[in-house]
Amino acid sequence: MKYNWRMTKLSDIVEVNPKESIAKGAVAKKIPMDKLQPFNRDIQEFVYEEFRGGTKFRNGDTIMARITPCLENGKVAQVNILDDDEVGFGSTEYIVFRAKEDVCDRNYLYYLVCSPLIREPSIKSMVGSSGRQRVQIDVVQNLRISVPPLHVQKQIGNLLKSIDDKILLNNQINNNLEQQARAIFYKWFSCHFEDSTIPTGWILTNLGDIDVLITDYVANGSFKSLAENVQYLSEETNNVLIRLTDYNHNYSSDMIHISDTAYEFLEKSKLFGGELIISNVGANVGTVFRCPRLNKRMSLAPNAVLLRSKLYEHYLYLFFTSAYGQHLIQSIVTGSAQPKFNKTNFRSLKVLIPDKEKLSLFNDIYAPIYEQITHNHMENAQLSNLRDTILPKLMSNELDVSCLNL
C-alpha cells in the first residue's frame, strides 16, 4: 500500500545551520571543501586546525556546498568522521542540515538533499557575481516538499544506505588491496629508485624508449579540428569520454557522451580498460588512475595522457603513483596559474626498469589483485547507477517501498 505523504516546509523537519559551539582557537576536526568527493556520501579525509570560524556540525548531519560550481559537481556528504558529542567545522560555503528528532530520519535527509527536490531549486536560487554565486539559504529553508511518515523515511533511507554501504566496503577492500600491492612494490623496486647503482639486469632509460604507447586527446590533429569533429552531446550514447571526475564518482552520472563519428575521429585515444591515465593540466596535474572497464566505447578526455603497455602497465601505475614517480612528474610541470606538462617532456622522463624475469613475477602476483580491484570498481559503478536511478523515484513517491522486501 502507498502511505499518505504530507506537504511541508523543509524547515519544519530539518534544522538548517544548527547552533553549535567551538571555542575560538581550539583545535578541532575540519572538513575542507576539497575533501568532499563528488556524489559520494562518505568523507574520506579531514584535517586538524584551529577554529577561527566556519560552519559547525556533528556526526549524522548532512553538509551541502552552497557555492558554484561545487554544488553542481555533487559535493554533498553525510558527516561520519567525528566521535560521540564531538563538534567539527568546515567551510563557510557549506549549508548544514540536521534531522529534527521524531519527524525526520537522518539517512532519509541525506538522500533528500541529494535529490532533485532540493538540489535543483537550490542551484536555481543562486545569486552573486559570476563564478562566486551562492545558494540563498532562506529559499532552501522555505522549500515545500512532500514527505512520508517517519517509518517510511527510515525504509527509504535504509534502502539507499545499504547501497552506499556496499560501495564504501568495496572502496575499503580496494584500499587494502592497493596497500598490499604497494608493500610488495616498495620491497622489490622502490628501494632502488634513488640509489646511485643500478641492479644487474635493470636499465635506466627514457620512458618513451620502452615498449609503451603514450598518446593524448589531441593525437589526431589540432584543437581546431577537434572542435569541428568532436561535440559533446546532451543525450546518452554508447560512446563516452573518460575524465578524472568520472573516476572519482564511479561513472554514475554527468558523463560526457559523443557521437560514433567523434569516437572514430579519436582513433588514437580510444580506451579499452586498464590503461594508465595521467592528468597533465590543472590543479590535479600528475594524478594517476587506471582506465575502468565499462559497457561503453571509451575515449580519453582532454587534459590527460594515456599509457598502454601489456608488460609495463602494472609496474608503471605503481611507479608513477609512488613518491618518486610523482616527483619525476612534478619536475616537468611548468606554469603557476595553469600547471601543466607536455607529452614530449613526459616521454623523456628517466625511469628505472627491472629485469623481465622479476617484472614477470611481479605481474603474476599483482594481476589477481588488479582484477579484484577492477571487479569492485565495476560493481560500484553499477551500484551508483542503481542508487541514482531509484533515488528520485523514492523521493517523489513514484516507487512504493511497501512493495519492497527490506
C-alpha positions in Angstrom: 0.0 0.0 0.0 1.1 3.6 -0.5 1.2 5.7 2.7 -0.1 9.2 3.0 2.6 11.8 2.4 2.2 15.4 3.6 3.3 18.7 2.2 5.6 20.7 4.5 8.3 23.3 4.5 11.8 21.8 4.7 12.4 23.9 7.9 9.6 22.0 9.6 11.5 18.7 9.6 15.1 20.0 9.4 17.3 22.4 11.3 19.4 24.4 8.9 22.8 25.5 10.2 22.0 24.4 13.8 23.8 26.3 16.5 26.9 24.6 17.9 29.9 25.9 19.8 33.7 25.6 19.4 36.0 27.9 21.3 38.0 30.4 19.2 41.5 29.0 18.8 40.5 25.5 19.8 41.9 22.7 17.6 39.1 20.7 16.1 38.5 18.4 13.1 37.9 20.4 9.9 36.4 19.2 6.6 37.7 21.5 3.8 35.7 21.7 0.6 38.4 19.9 -1.4 38.0 16.8 0.8 34.5 16.1 -0.4 34.3 13.7 -3.3 31.6 14.4 -6.0 28.4 12.3 -5.5 30.0 10.4 -2.5 28.3 10.1 0.8 31.4 9.3 2.8 34.1 11.8 3.9 37.5 10.2 3.5 39.7 12.8 4.9 39.8 15.7 7.4 42.4 18.0 9.0 43.0 19.3 12.5 43.0 23.1 12.6 42.5 26.0 15.0 38.9 27.2 14.8 38.6 30.8 13.5 35.2 30.5 12.0 33.0 28.4 9.7 30.0 26.1 9.8 29.8 23.7 12.7 28.3 20.2 12.6 28.0 16.8 14.3 28.1 13.2 13.1 24.9 12.4 11.1 24.5 15.9 9.8 24.4 16.5 6.0 26.6 19.2 4.6 25.9 20.7 1.2 28.2 23.1 -0.8 26.3 26.3 -1.4 28.8 27.9 -3.9 29.1 27.3 -7.6 30.4 25.0 -9.1 30.8 22.8 -6.0 27.1 22.1 -5.6 26.6 21.4 -9.3 29.5 19.0 -9.1 27.7 17.0 -6.4 29.5 18.0 -3.2 27.0 16.7 -0.6 28.1 14.5 2.2 27.0 13.0 5.5 29.4 13.7 8.4 30.9 10.5 9.6 34.4 11.4 11.0 33.5 12.7 14.5 33.3 11.0 17.8 30.2 11.0 20.0 29.4 14.5 21.2 32.3 15.9 19.1 31.7 19.1 17.1 33.6 19.6 13.9 33.7 22.5 11.4 34.2 23.3 7.8 33.9 25.9 5.1 31.6 28.9 5.4 30.4 27.7 2.0 28.5 24.7 3.5 24.9 24.6 4.4 24.4 22.2 7.4 21.2 20.1 7.6 20.2 18.2 10.8 17.1 16.0 11.0 14.6 17.0 13.7 14.1 14.2 16.2 10.9 12.2 15.7 9.9 13.8 12.5 12.9 13.2 10.1 15.3 10.3 9.6 18.9 11.4 9.1 19.7 8.9 6.3 16.5 9.9 4.5 17.5 13.6 4.9 20.9 13.0 3.3 19.3 11.4 0.2 16.6 14.1 0.2 19.3 16.8 0.0 21.0 14.8 -2.8 17.7 14.5 -4.8 16.5 16.9 -7.4 13.8 18.1 -4.9 16.5 20.0 -3.0 19.5 20.3 -5.3 17.7 21.8 -8.3 15.8 24.6 -6.6 19.0 25.3 -4.6 21.0 25.7 -7.8 18.3 27.9 -9.3 18.3 30.2 -6.2 22.0 31.1 -6.6 22.8 34.8 -6.7 26.0 36.8 -6.8 28.8 37.6 -9.2 29.7 35.2 -12.0 31.8 32.3 -10.6 31.0 33.2 -7.0 27.3 32.6 -6.9 25.8 31.1 -3.7 22.6 29.4 -2.7 20.0 31.6 -0.9 19.6 29.8 2.5 16.1 31.2 3.1 14.9 29.8 -0.2 16.1 26.4 0.8 14.5 26.6 4.3 11.2 27.5 2.8 11.1 24.8 0.1 7.8 22.9 0.2 8.2 19.2 -0.2 6.1 16.1 0.1 7.3 13.9 3.0 6.3 10.4 4.0 5.7 9.2 7.6 8.9 8.6 9.7 8.8 4.8 9.4 8.7 5.1 5.6 11.5 7.7 5.7 13.6 5.0 7.5 12.7 2.4 4.9 13.8 4.7 2.1 16.9 5.8 4.0 18.0 2.3 4.9 17.5 1.0 1.3 19.7 3.7 -0.2 22.1 3.5 2.7 22.6 -0.2 2.0 23.8 0.6 -1.5 26.3 3.3 -0.3 27.4 0.9 2.5 28.4 -1.7 -0.1 30.2 1.0 -2.2 32.1 2.0 0.9 33.0 -1.6 1.7 34.3 -2.2 -1.8 36.4 1.0 -1.6 37.8 -0.2 1.8 38.7 -3.6 0.2 40.3 -1.8 -2.7 42.3 0.4 -0.4 43.6 -2.6 1.5 44.5 -4.4 -1.8 46.3 -1.3 -3.0 48.3 -1.2 0.2 49.3 -4.8 -0.2 50.4 -4.2 -3.7 52.4 -1.1 -2.8 54.1 -3.0 0.0 55.3 -5.6 -2.5 56.3 -2.9 -5.0 58.3 -1.0 -2.3 60.1 -4.1 -1.1 61.0 -5.2 -4.7 61.6 -2.0 -6.5 61.2 1.3 -4.7 64.3 0.9 -2.6 66.4 1.2 -5.9 64.8 4.4 -7.3 67.1 6.8 -5.5 70.1 4.5 -5.4 73.2 5.6 -7.3 73.7 2.0 -8.5 71.6 0.1 -11.0 70.9 -3.6 -10.1 72.2 -6.2 -12.6 69.8 -6.7 -15.5 67.9 -3.4 -14.8 68.0 -0.4 -17.1 67.7 3.3 -16.7 66.0 4.7 -19.8 63.7 7.3 -21.2 60.0 6.4 -20.8 59.4 6.8 -24.5 62.1 4.2 -25.3 60.4 1.2 -23.8 57.5 -0.8 -25.2 54.8 1.6 -24.2 52.3 3.6 -26.2 52.0 7.2 -25.0 49.3 9.4 -26.5 46.7 12.1 -25.7 43.4 13.6 -26.7 44.9 15.8 -29.4 46.7 12.9 -31.1 44.7 13.2 -34.4 45.1 16.9 -35.1 44.9 20.4 -33.9 42.4 21.7 -31.3 40.6 23.4 -34.2 40.0 20.1 -35.9 38.9 18.6 -32.6 36.3 21.4 -32.1 35.0 20.7 -35.6 34.8 16.9 -35.2 34.1 16.3 -31.5 31.0 17.8 -29.9 29.6 16.9 -26.5 26.1 15.6 -26.7 23.3 16.1 -24.2 21.7 12.7 -24.9 23.2 9.4 -23.8 25.1 7.4 -26.4 27.3 4.3 -26.4 30.5 6.5 -26.6 31.9 8.4 -23.6 35.0 10.5 -22.8 36.7 9.3 -19.6 37.7 12.1 -17.2 39.3 12.3 -13.8 36.0 13.4 -12.3 34.3 10.3 -13.7 36.7 8.1 -11.9 36.1 10.0 -8.6 32.4 9.3 -8.6 32.2 5.8 -10.0 31.0 6.8 -13.5 27.5 7.2 -12.1 26.3 10.5 -13.7 27.2 13.5 -15.8 29.4 11.6 -18.2 30.4 13.2 -21.5 28.8 11.5 -24.4 29.9 11.8 -28.1 28.8 10.5 -31.4 30.0 7.4 -33.3 31.7 9.8 -35.8 33.6 11.6 -33.0 34.6 8.3 -31.4 36.1 7.2 -34.7 37.8 10.5 -35.1 39.6 10.0 -31.8 41.1 6.8 -33.1 44.4 7.2 -31.2 42.9 8.0 -27.9 40.5 5.0 -27.7 40.4 3.3 -24.4 39.8 -0.4 -23.7 40.3 -0.7 -19.9 43.4 -0.9 -17.8 45.4 1.9 -19.4 47.2 4.5 -17.2 45.6 7.9 -17.4 47.6 10.9 -16.0 46.3 14.4 -15.7 48.7 16.8 -17.4 46.8 20.1 -17.0 45.3 22.0 -14.0 45.3 21.7 -10.2 45.3 17.9 -10.3 48.3 17.6 -12.6 50.1 14.4 -12.0 47.0 12.5 -10.8 47.2 8.8 -12.0 44.5 6.3 -12.3 43.6 3.1 -14.3 41.0 3.3 -17.0 37.9 1.4 -16.0 36.1 -1.3 -17.9 32.7 -0.1 -18.9 30.0 -1.4 -21.2 30.5 1.5 -23.4 33.1 2.6 -26.0 35.6 4.9 -24.4 37.9 7.7 -25.5 40.4 9.8 -23.5 39.0 13.3 -22.5 41.2 16.4 -22.8 44.0 17.4 -20.3 45.4 13.9 -19.8 47.9 11.5 -21.4 47.5 7.7 -21.6 50.0 4.9 -21.4 49.3 1.4 -22.7 51.7 -1.5 -22.3 50.9 -5.1 -21.7 54.2 -5.7 -20.0 54.7 -2.5 -18.0 51.2 -1.2 -17.1 51.1 -2.6 -13.5 54.7 -1.6 -12.8 54.3 1.9 -14.3 51.0 2.5 -12.4 52.7 1.9 -9.0 55.8 3.7 -10.2 54.0 6.9 -11.1 51.8 6.8 -8.0 54.9 6.4 -5.8 56.5 9.4 -4.1 59.5 9.1 -6.5 57.2 8.8 -9.6 55.2 11.9 -8.5 58.5 13.8 -8.0 59.5 13.0 -11.6 56.2 14.2 -13.0 56.3 17.4 -11.0 59.9 18.0 -12.2 58.5 18.7 -15.7 55.5 20.7 -14.7 55.5 24.3 -15.8 53.2 27.3 -15.2 51.8 28.6 -11.9 48.3 29.9 -12.9 47.8 26.8 -15.1 50.2 23.9 -14.1 50.9 21.5 -17.0 53.4 19.2 -18.6 53.7 18.3 -22.3 53.9 14.8 -23.8 57.4 15.3 -25.2 58.9 16.0 -21.8 56.9 13.2 -20.3 58.4 10.7 -22.8 61.9 11.9 -21.8 61.5 11.1 -18.1 64.2 8.6 -16.9 62.6 5.5 -15.5 64.3 2.5 -13.8 63.1 -0.7 -15.4 63.7 -4.1 -13.7 64.8 -7.2 -15.4 62.0 -9.0 -17.3 62.1 -12.1 -15.1 61.4 -10.1 -11.9 58.9 -7.9 -13.7 57.0 -11.0 -15.0 56.9 -12.5 -11.5 55.5 -9.2 -10.1 52.9 -9.1 -12.8 51.8 -12.7 -11.9 51.4 -11.6 -8.3 49.7 -8.2 -9.0 47.3 -9.4 -11.8 44.7 -11.1 -9.5 44.9 -8.1 -7.1 44.2 -5.7 -10.0 41.3 -8.0 -11.2 39.6 -7.9 -7.8 40.1 -4.1 -7.6 38.6 -3.8 -11.1 35.7 -6.0 -10.3 34.9 -3.9 -7.2 35.1 -0.7 -9.3 32.7 -2.1 -11.9 30.3 -3.2 -9.1 30.4 0.3 -7.6 29.6 1.8 -11.0 26.5 -0.4 -11.2 25.5 0.3 -7.6 25.9 4.1 -8.2 23.7 3.9 -11.3 21.1 1.9 -9.4 21.1 4.4 -6.5 20.9 7.4 -8.8 18.1 5.8 -10.7 15.8 4.9 -7.8 16.6 7.9 -5.6 14.4 10.5 -7.3 11.6 7.9 -7.7 11.7 7.1 -4.0 11.7 10.8 -3.0 8.8 11.6 -5.3 6.6 8.6 -4.1 6.8 7.2 -7.6 8.4 4.0 -6.2 6.4 2.4 -3.4 8.8 1.0 -0.7 5.9 -1.0 0.8 6.3 -3.3 -2.2 9.9 -3.9 -1.5 11.3 -6.7 0.8 13.6 -4.6 3.0 
